Amino acid sequence: MLRFSWFRRIVSALLLVMLSAVTFQRHPIRMGGFVEPDFPFITSTVDAGGLGAGWPARNIAIRGVVIQLGNGAYATFDPDLLRMSVGWYGDFLSLTSMAHISYEEPGNKANDIPRVLGTPILATGLYPGWQGEKPAFSDPRPAGYNPQEVGRGPLPDRLGRWNGLYLAGQQVVLTYSVLGTDVAEQPGSIRVGDEVGIVRTFRIGASEEALTLVVAEVNDGVAADIRQDRVYLRRRAARLTGAGLAGQADGLTWEVLEHRYITLRVSPSEAPREFSVVVWTGNLKGQDAFGKMLHKQPELVDFKKGGPVRWREHVMTSGRIADDTSAYVLDEIALPVPNPWDRKVRPAAIDFFQDGRAAISTFDGDVWIVSGIDRDLQDVSWQRFASGLYEPLSIAVVDDVVYTYGREGITRLYDLNGDGEADFYENFSSGGVQTIESREYPMGMAPSPDGGFFLAKGGALSNGPQTSEAIMPGFRSGGIHSGTVLKVSADGQVSTYATGLREPFLGVHLRTGVVTASDQQGNFVPSTPIYVIREGDYFGVPATAHGASLEEITPPLTWIPHEVDQSGAGQVWIASDRMGSLSGSLIHLSYGRPGLFRVYVDSSQTVWQGAVVALPGAFKVPALKGQVSPVDGQLYVTGFQIWGSKAKDIGGLVRLRYTGKPSTLPVDVRAGAQGVVLRFEQALDPAVAGNPRNYGVERWNYLRTEKYGSGHFKPDGSPGQEMLPVAAAHLSRDGRAVLLVLPDVQKVMQMGVAYDIATANGQRIKDTAYLTLNTVAPLDLNAMGFDAIDVEQVAASAELHETAESDVKPTAVLGEALYVRLGCMACHSTDGSLDGKAGPSFKDAFGTMRTFTDGSTSRMDEAYIRRSILEPSSQIVEGYHEEMPAYLGVLSDTEIESITLFIKSLGKQ
């Protein structure tokens, strides 16, 4: 009988070690800074609350548009509250977001909230920057679960709406509406001598009611001097903040409220108006310079016609075509590195235009258009299309228009003048609430058949910078959309579709509308799941339940064991008839493995269930997102290295290509009361496929708890996996399917079915299918092509039994193999490096003292290693987070001893 013995696992892992000898090599590339001097903006959370006495103490722009104004000046516009949150000169920002840090150090996901480093000129607090005739300096948006959280999403449409920004050369024009009135704003700067002012040039549409612009807030004002064209607010320490009008002042009135808020009242008007506001802060000697700043009104650029070409060069690369040695092979497409702008290219997502060109977003905020994707991949052209976006992990092309999804929401990109570059970054929808939590990722976006989108929103994990207290193990309070799947209508309105997720990725069938998702193993998520999602579903994470009944947990289509897929990512429906037996199927992407899985969906039962089988092939790219080309019908996959993955490459683009050769992947995997059916596209060798000893079946459950991940537990609750005997293996009438008759089939969270058989022409088929049985109903064997079988009589002859003990002895070599196979290498280095690692290094670790988060200490000895493997949540090393699953019931004593010997071999006793 084919068994799931740990000896077989170790042999496989040893082979993987040998094949992976060069894994994790890093190839340095020449890079420019994350912020390009000649590109006018980036989008980032900006904390301007620590600017010193006299400035607002609480001032965070979650989705700040950070604009380079020239003259060493900068400003951050808050599109949620439609306010200029801060303007300053001198030093820029602390570039400490995850994208910023990992740009220089691939794999480093430590981060903080970016803060203003220079000298402030203006700031406003957490209230709308534009209001009606009687302003109120409070946040009108409803508070989330944490009243102190400033990430509450956009203003209600009746108060104002962010429409997006235009680029015209180095000029940025912000467009929005306030109380139904259209506003276009062009930020800039002016320097007179040593004094620098922030300039805001406005075009205001006709309005039926008075509007109030909040220009600045200072908390140490003592007296106001209001004139027709300007106002001075005298401050303590002989400081002065001035605001004035450059150009016409008709219908504009300055006011200072509470010696604190400088405002400009804009009277109703039947005609549009243009005017410029200049703000300056300095000492009394700078007043004359400030007065000179008001002498000339800047002109608003003609922003709607598009700007000049910014990135003229196209970067040419080529691909490496794999030999047609099997049904599915992986072609590699070289990234545009190096490039004329010294940009890092970390592909996050891909989609296609109808003519076969691809649009790719990067974690660094860029969008590239890729052409020349043909069979040979010899002349692949990369053109920069957009930049400045905020960690856009998703991209979609709908009717040949590019949409991205990042922390700023869904952005629709328009090329207004046909020069191949985006000129208008339109806000399609920012209704998905984004908080300050850096782990509340915008995980996924997929178009829906009705013209809208589905979004996957990450939960507020507690392993980022401390922004609020944890509400339960692994989670902070987050926002009202944390850990959800959202539905976005065709007009951009957002509603919650499903809840109770940790860090979900997404896949949507564009014709049927079926929504699928994976989630990340962690607290309350015992292993990697794949879900089919329906409106109103709750998936078991109480921190992101958002009011759902905690008792009604929707089960996954299937679980995947940790050792098989440590980190699930996106899904792709193969909407193509040119992928052989994969055509029409669902493909699951594994970031941690890395690689691809075919998903088998059984919708014939009252509760859907399914299975996965890994696609063969050495995947060097950490698979994150994928899409099928409408031209060649093949699957293209992107990904980049930062979270824990066993991938070799930092980032890449690959093509899964069907060669036309026969496939050995199952075309169907299904379980029922009689056992498991495996169906293949080729006829099977009756003698080999009909031998029950060529199969091995195990089953186990997980525990869904507040702890990170789960061990394996037999149906009776004891640790480990239960071996099921295969009573018989019956071939179908057409010889392409085999029924494995099993005794005592019952609902179980995880079943593994290993097979080592052959096709009728002698081709070997060796793999493992992983299933979940949410329900057990009789299979219609006749409809599935089997002759009559007395399954009960056959199954009655088999008995349950335990896995036989092996006589393999523990060694450091076997421990190293396990270190690779179990994914330990993604979190623990063996060379002392900590870059991108979620756990301490094993180098020179044995025998050292460990200090834990609760203040206790322990020596790293055999008992410590065993405890860390079986109960990792019981002792978290100081400076790290709970990110390791328990291996109780997964590893044998011999395997634990082997890992211990391997760690010992790395030095220090």
N, C-alpha and C positions, 0 to 999 in steps of 0.2 A: 504494500500500500504506500502511496506517496504521502509523506507526512510533512507537517509543519514543524519539524524538529529544529531546535536552535542550531544544531550542527549544519543543517542545510542553509539556514540563514547566514551563518558565519562564513561558510564557503562562498556564498554569493557576495557577502560584504568584502571578503578578502580580494576577490576579483575587482570589486569596485575601488578598493584602495590602490591596487596596481594600476587601474585605468585612470585614477584621479591623481597621479603623482604630481602633476603640474597644476593642480587645482589652486585657485586663489592667487595666482600671480597677478600683480597689478602693474599696468603699463602706464607710466606717467605721460601726460600730454601737456602741451603748452596751453595755458588758459589765460584769458583776460579776467578781470574782476567780474563778480556777479552783476554789478551795476555797470552798464556801458555809458561812458561819458557822452556819447553822441546819440543816445536814445533817451527821450525826454521823461519817461516815467517807469516806475515799477509799482506793483500792488503788494501791500504788506500790512499786517497788523502793526500799528505804531502806538507806543505808550509815550505820551507827552505829559504824564502826570508828575514827573519829577524835575520840573524846570526851575524850581526854586521859589522863593517868596514872591508873592504877587501874582502868580499864575494859577490856573485851576488845578486843584490837587488831584482830581480824578478826570483823566482825559485820555481815553483809549479809542482809537479808530480801528475797528476790527478788520474792515476791508479797505484800508486807506489807500488812496491813489496818491503816491508820492511823486512829486513833480520837480524836475530840475528847472529852475527859473533863470539861470544865468547869474552872473555877479556873485557867485558863491552862495546863492540863496536857494532855499527849498521850501516846499509847502506840502502838507498832507490834507487832501480833501476826503471827507467822510461821506460816501454815497448813501449810507443808511440814514443818516440824520441831515444830509444835504448841508453840511457846514464845513468851513475851513477850520479844521481842528487845531492846526498849528502851522506857523510860518517861521523860518529861522535862517541864519546864515552861519558860515564857518564850517565846522565839521558836520558830516552827514549823519547817518544812523549807525547804531551798533547792529551789524548784519549778523543776527543771531537766531533767525528762524531756521527751521530744519533744512530748507532748500539752500539758504545762505551758507550754513556751516558745512553741509555735505557737498556743496559745490567745490570747496577746497579739499575736503577730506571725505572721499567716497566711503560710505558706510557709517559715517558718524551721524547718528540721529539724536544726539544731545542738542538741546536748544534752549533759548530763552526768548522773551518777547522783545523785539527791537525797540530801542529807545532813542530819542533825539539827543545828539551829542553837541550840537552847536549852540549858538546864542539866540534865544527866542526874540521874535519881533511881534508876533500876535499869537493868541490862543483863544479857543472858546471851549465851553464845557459840554456836558452831555445833555443836550437839548437841540431842537431843530435850529439850523443856521438861518432859515427863512421862516417867518411866521406871519400872522395877520397883523391887524392894526395894534392890538394889545398883546405884546409878547409875554410868554410865561417861560421861565427858565428852569424847566423840569422836563424829564423824558416822558412823552405821552404814550410810549409803547408799553404794552403790558409786560410785567416782569415775568421771567421764567422761574424755574424751580429754585434758583439761587437769586435772591433779590439784588445781590451785589454784582451779578453778571451783567456786563454792558452789552454783550452780544444778544440783542433782541430782534434782529432782523430789520427790514426797512420800515419806514413810516407808512401808515395807511395811505392808500392812493389818494384819498380826499385831501390829505395834508401836503403830499408831495410825492414825486416819483423820480428816481434816477433813471435817465434814458441812455446814458453812455457817454463816451468821449470820442472826439475826432482828433486825428493827427494831421498837422499841416507843417511839414518840416520839423523844426524844433518846438513848435507851438502845440500845446494841448488845449483843446476847447472842451469844457465840461458842459453837458446839456442835461437839463432836468426840468420838471414843472413844479410850481408852488401854488397851491390853491387854484389849480386850473390855468395858471399863467406860465407860458414857456419862458425858460431862462437859458441863455448861452453865456458861459463864463470862460474868459481866457486869463489864466494866472500868469503873472510875470514879475519882474523885479526892476528896480532902478537904483543906481548908485550915484551919489553926489559926494565927492571927496571920500571920506572914510565911512559915510553913512549909507545904509542900505535900507530900502523900503520894499514891501510886498505890494504889487499892483494887481488889482482884480478888475478886469474890463468886462462889462456886462452888456448884453442885449436883452432887454425885457420886452416881452410881448404885451399887447393890449391887455389891460386888467380892469375889472369892474370894482375891485375893492383894494384898499390900501394894503401894502405889504411892508414887512419890517425885516431888514437884513441885520443880523447880529454880527458886527464887525470884529469885536474883540471883547474879552473879559479880563479885567485885572482886579485882584483882590486887595490891593494896597492903595487904591485911589483916595485922594484927599480933597481935590477940587477940580471942577471942570470949567473950561473956557470954550464956549460954543460960539462959533461964527457961522456965516452963511456957507462958506465953502470948506470949512474945516472945524475940527474940534481937538482940544488938547485935554488930556486927563493927567493932571499932576499926581505924582506918586511919591511914596516915601523914598528916602535916600536920594533926593534930588533927581529922580527919574521922571520920564515923561513918555506917554504913549500918544501919538498923534494920528488922526485919520482925516483924510481930506479928499476932495473931489478934483479930478483932473478933467477939465472940460465943463460942459454945461451942468447947471445945478437946478434947473427948473423942476419943480415938483419933488425935490429931494430935501429932506430935513434931518439934521443931526439931532440926536438926543443921547443923553447920558443918564442912565437909571441907577440909582443907589450908589453913585460914585464908583460904579463897578462895570456896567455893561455899556459899551459904545454901540449905538444902533443907528441905522439910517432908515428913515421912513420914506417909502416910495408911494406917492399918491396915485389914485386911480387915473387911468389914461386910456383914451380911445385909440391911440397910436403907439407903436413900438418906440422904445427909447434906448439910447446907448450912453453909457457913462463909465468912468473909471474911478475906483476907490484906491487910495494909496494909504498904507499903514506903516508906521515907523515907530520904533522905540529906541530911546537913547537918553543922554543927559541934556540939560538945558542948553548947552552950547550947540547942540545939533539942530535947534529949531530952524535956523536960516537954511540949512541944507534941506530940511524937510519941506520948507516952503518952496524951494526950487523944484522939488519933485513934482509939484502940482502944475507946473507951467504948461505942460503939453499932454494932451490926452492920447494914449496909444490907440492904434487902429485895430479893430477886430478883423482877423484874417478871414478870407473867404474859405471857410473850412469845409463846406459841403461839396467842393469839387475835387477833393483828394489832394494829397501832398506829393512832393517829388519823390523819385525812387531813392530809397535809403540803402538797400543792399543789392548792388548791381551784379555782383558775381554769383554764379551758380557753382556749386561744388560738385564735381563729378566723382563718383565711386563706381565700384563694380561688385559683382557677387561671386560667390564660390558655389558652383553647382555640384550637388552630390551625385555620385554614381547611382544608377538605377538598380540598386541591389535588392530592393524589397518593394512592397506595394506603396509605402509612404516613406519619403526621405526628406531631409532637412537641408534646404539651401540657405546660405548665409548672405546677407546684403550688408556691405560695409557702411558704417556711419560716416557722416561728413566731418571727420576729425583727422587731421587739423582742418581749420577753416579760416577765412580771412579775418574773422572777428574774434578768434580764439575762444569761441563759445564751447562749453561742455555740452554734449548732446546725450541726454539720458531719456530715451524714449519711454513715455508712459502709456500712450494709447495710439491707435491707428484707425482710420476709416478711409473710404474710397469715394472719389468722384465717379460719375458714370463712365467717363472715358478711361478709367483705370489708373489715373493719378491718385496718389495717397496723400492724406493729410495726417501729420504726426505731431502730437503735443509732447513737450518735454517737461520734466519736473522743474526745470529752471525757468519756465514761463514762456518758452518759445513755441511757435508753430512753424513747421517746415512743410513745403509741398514737394512731393517726390514724384518724378516722372521717369519714363524709361524702364518701367518694371515690366519686362517681357520674359520670354523663356530663358534667354541666355544671361540676362542681367549684366551686360558688358558696359553699358553707358547709362548709369543711373544718375539722374540730375536732382540735386537738392537745392531748393530755393527757400530762403527765409521769407515768411509770410506775415508773422506777427510776433510780438514780444511783450514783456511787462506784465504777464498774467501771474496769478497767485497759485502756484502749485497745481496746474491743471492736469489732473490725473485721468481725465476723460476727454474724448473728442468724438464728434459725430458730423457727418456730411449729409444734409437733408436738402434735396432739390439743388444739389451742387453748392450749397451755402454751408460754411464751416461754423460749427458750434463747439465751444469748449465748456467744461465744467470744472471750476476750481473753487477756492474759498470765497471768491467774489460772486459766485452763482453761475448761471448759464450766460455766456457771452456769445453773441452772434457777430461774426466778423464779415465786414463788407469791404471789397476792393472797389472804391468809387470811380476810379479813373482807368481801370483795366491795366495797371502796370505790374500786377502780380503781387502787390502788397496790400495789407489791410489798412484802410484809412479810418474806418468807423468801427469802434468796439462797442457794439450796442448791448445794453442790458436786456436780454430776453426775459430773464426772471432771476430775481435775487430773493424770492420769497422763502427759499430754504434757509432757515436761520443758522448762522454761523456764529459760534461763540469764540472766546479767547483761547479755549482749550486747543493746544497744538496737536493733540491726537484725535480730535474730532474731524477726521479727514473727509474730504469730498470723494468718496471711494469710487463711485461708478455712475455712469449715465448711459442710457440707451433709448433710442426713439421708440415711440409706441405707434401702433397702427392708426390711431386717431389724430395724429399730427402733433401730439405732445411728447413728453419724455417721462421715463422713470429714472429716479435718482436713488443711489444708495449712500447713506450718510453714516459715518462712523460714530461710535459711542465715545464719550468723554473718558478715556482711559486715564488712570491716575499715575502714569509713568512719564508724563511730561513735566514742564516747569510748574512749580506750585502756584496755582492761581486760585484754588479754593480747596476746602476740606473734602476728603473722600466721604462718600455717602454709604458705601459698602465695599467689600474687598474688590480692588481693581478698577473702581469707577468713582468719578466725581459727578456732580449734579448735571453738568452739561446744559444743553439747550432743549427746547421743545421738540426738536427734530433729531436729536442725537440717537444713533442706533436704530434708524428707521429706513424703510423704503418709502419714497415720496412719489406722488403722481403729480406731474406738471401738465396742465391743460394746454391746448394749442394757443391760448392767449396768455400763457405764463402764470396762471394761478396755481398755487401749490396746496396740496392736501396730503395728509398722512395716509399711506396705503397699508403698511404693515409695521409692526413694532417688535421690540424684544430682541434686537440683534446687537452683536458686539462690534465687529468691523466688517460689514458685508460688502462683497463685490456683486456684480449684477450681469444678467444676460436676459434679453427679450427677443422672442421670435417675432419678427416684424410683420409676418402675415397672420399668425394666429393670436398674437398678443400674450402668449404664455410667458410668465415672468419667472426666472430662476435666480438663485443667489447662492453664494458660498458664504461661510463666515470663518472667522479666525478662532482657532482653539485658544482657550483662556479661561478666565473665571466664568462659571456657569455654562461654558461651551466645552464639553469633555473631549471632543475630537473634531476634526474637520467635517462639517456637514455640507450637503447640497440640498437646497430647498426649492420646492415649487411654491410660489407665493401667490396667495389670493388675498383680495382686499379684506382687511380686518384680522389677518393672521397675527398671532403673537408667538415668538420663537424662544422664550425661556430665559431671557436676561432681564431680571426684575429692575435693574437700574435704568433700562430703556423701555419699560412697559408702557409708559405714558397713559396710564389708566386702564390698560387691558386686564382682564382677569388672569391672575397668575396661575390659576389652576388649569386653564385651557391652553396647553402648549401644543402648537402644531408640530408634528414630528417631521424630521427631514425625509427627503426622498431616499437618501442613503447617507450613512457615515463613511468616512475614510480613516483608517488607522493613522495614528501620528507618525509611525515609522515609514508609512507609505506617502503621506502628504502632510508635511509639517506646517504648511501655510498655503491655504487655497486662495485663488485669485479669481479672475473673471471667467465668464462662460461665453461660448459662441455657438449659435445655431448654424449649421452648415446649410445655408439656403442656396445650394448649388447642386447640379446633377453631374458635376465633373470631379467628384471626390470619391468615386467608387462606392464601396459599402458604407462609407462615412456620410454620403449625401443624405441630407435631411436629419442628421443626428445632432445631438447636443455634445459639445466638447467642453470639458472642464480644464482650466489652466491651473497648474501648481507652481507657485512662486518658490516654495521651499525645496521641493524635490530636486531640481525643477523638471517640468515636463507637461505632457498632456494626457488626459484621460477621456475615453469615450464613456458617456453616461447612458445607461439603459433605463428607460422610463417605462414602468408597468402601470398603466392607468386603468387596467381592467378590474382592479379591486376597489372596494369602497374607500379605502385609504390608499393613495398612491404610494408606491415604493419603487426602489430601483437598485442599480448596481453600477460599478465602475470597473473598467479594465484599463491599465496604462498602455498608451501607445509606445511602441518601441522607438529607440533612437536616443543618442547621447545629446541632451539638451544643455548647451552652455550658457544660454540666456535665462535670467530669472523671469519666467513667463508671467506677465501681468495682465495684458489685454490682447485681444486678437480680433480679426475681422476677415471676412471672405471678399476677395476681389470680384466685382461684377464682370470683369473682362475674362480672366483666366479661371475663375471659380475656385482658386486655391486659398488656403488659410494662411494668413500672415500674422505673426505674433511679435509683440514688443515687450520690453521689460528693462528694468535697470536695478542695480544693486544698492540697497540701503538697509532694508530690513533683513532679518536672518534668512539666508538662502545658501544652498550648497552649489550655486551656479559659479562657473569659472569666470565669466565675463562681467564687467561692470554694467554693461548695457548692450543692447543689440536689437536687430531686426532679422527674423528668420521666416522662411516660407516652408510650410508643410505641403509637399507636392505629391500628388498621386501619379504613379508611374504607369499604371495599367497592369502591373503584375498582380497575381492573386494575393489576397490578404489572409493572414492567419488570425486576425482579430475576430472575436465573436460578433455576429450581427444581432444577436439577442441573448439576454441573460434573464432568466425568470425563475422565481421560487414559488412553491405552493405546498399543499399538504402532502403531496407524493414525493417531493424532493426539489431538485434544481435541474432546469433545462438549459443547456448551452447549445446555441445554434451558430454554425459557421457558414461562410459563403462557399466553401469547398466541401466535397464529399470526404468523409473520414475513413481511415483504415479501420475496418470492422474489428479486426483482431486486437488492435492497440486501443482504439477508443472504447471497445466493449469490455475491457479488462478493468474491473473496479480498483485494482491495485495501482492504477495510474492516476488516481485522484486522491486528494486529501481535503477534508472538510473540518474546519474549526468554527466555533461560535463563542461569543462573549458579549457582555453588556458593559456599558460605562455608567458612572455615577455623575449625575449633573449636580454639582455643588458649587459653593462659593470659591472653592479652591481652583487653582489653575490646572486645567486639563483633568485627566482621570486615568486611573489604572484600568486593568482588565479584570472582569469578574464573571465567573461562570453563572449559568442560570440559577444555581442554588445560592448565589451570593458570595461564595468563596473566591479568593483571588485566583486569577489564571484564565486559561482558555479551555474549553471542553472540546474534545475530539469526537467527531461523529463518524461512524463507519459507513462506507458506501456499500450498501447491500447488493446493488447491481447497477450496471451501466447498460442501458438499452438504446440502440440506435433507432432513429426515425426511419420511416419507409423510404425517404429520399437519401438517407445516409449522411445527411448534413447536420443533424442534431443528435444530442445524446441526453438521455434522462438519467440523472444520478438518483437512484432510489435511496432515501434516507429514512431512518426511524425517528420517531418522536420530533417531527418538525414543529416548531413553536415560534411565537413572536420573539425576536431577538434584535438587539441594536446592531450587531455586527456579525457577519458570517464571512469567512474566507474560504473560497473554493479553488484549490490548486489543481492544475491539470498538466500532464506531460504526455501528449498523445501525438498523432501524426495524421496527415491527410492521406487520401487514397494513393497519391503519387509519391508518398514518402517524405513530405515536408514536415519537419518537426513543429509542434505547437506546444509551447511551454510558457505558462503564465499563471496568474492568480486573479480571480474575480472577487470583488468585495461587495457584499450585499447587505441590505437592511430589510428585515421582515417586519413591517408594521402591522400586517395582518396575515393570516394563514387561511387560504381558501383552496378548494380543489382546482387543479389545473385541468383544462379541457384537453386531455392528451390526444384524443382523436383529431380535434381541430388543429393541434400542433403537429400532426403527422405521425403519431405513434400507433402501432398496433395495440390490441387489447393486452393489458398487463395486469396481473393480480398483484398490485403494489403492496397491499396489506400483508399478504402472505410472504412476499419477498422481504419486506422490511422487518417482519416479525422474527426473521432468522438472524438479524443483526443485533448486537448489544453495544451499549455505550461503554467506553473504556478510556482510560487516561493515556496521555502521551507517554511513550516509553522514555525512561531516563537514558541519557547518553553517557558514554564513558570518556568523552572528550575532556581533557584537563584544562584548567584556566591558564592562559598565557597572556603576556603583554601584546603579542601579535594579534590575538583574537580581540583583545580590548581595543586596539586601534581600529580594527575592522568595525566593531560596534560603534566606536566614536564617529565613524563616517556614516554608517548606515542609519543610525538613529538621529542624525542631524546635529549631534553635539558640536560638530565643527563650525556650524553657523553661529554659535553663541560663545564658544570657548576656544581660544587660540592655543597653540602648542609652542609658540615662539615668544611669548610675553607681550605681544601686541594686544591692544584693547580697542583699536579703531573699528567701529562698527559692531563691536561685540556686546551682547546683552548680558554676558556673565564674565566672571574673572578668568584669567588665563590659567591653564594647567601647567605652564612652564614654572619649574622650581616651586611648585605649590605644596607638594606633600610635606607634611611636618610643620608647616607655618601656622600661625595663629590667625583665626578669622574672628572679626567683630561683626555682630549682627545688628539689624535695625532696632532691636529691642534693647541694645546695650550689652547683651551677654556675649561671651566669647567661647571659642572651642578650637582645639588643635585639629588640623586636617589630617586625620588618620583613617584607618580602615572603617571604623564605626561611623565616622563623620561622612565618608563617601557613601556608605550604604544608606545612611539616613537621608542624605541629599538626593539619592536616586529614588528611594521609595516614598519619602515624605518631603519633597522640596519646599513646600509652603511653610514647614515648621521652622526654618532657619534661613532667612534672607540676608545675604551679606550686605553690610552697610555700603550705601552708594549704588545699590542695584535694586531691581524691582522683581516682583513675582512674575516670572515669565517661563518657568520650566514645568512641564507636566509630570505627574507621578508615574513611575514605572512599576508600581505594585501590580503583580500578576502578569507583567509583560516580560521582565527579565528573570532568568533563573539565578540561583546562587552562583553557579559557575560563571555566568555572564557578568554579574556584578564583581566577582573576584577578578575577572579578566580586565575590566575597566580600571579597577584599582591598581593592578599591576602596570597597566599602561601609564597611568598618571604617575606612579612611582618612577617609571623609567624616564620621565621627563625632568628629573633632577630634584634636589633638595630632599632631605630625609629628616 
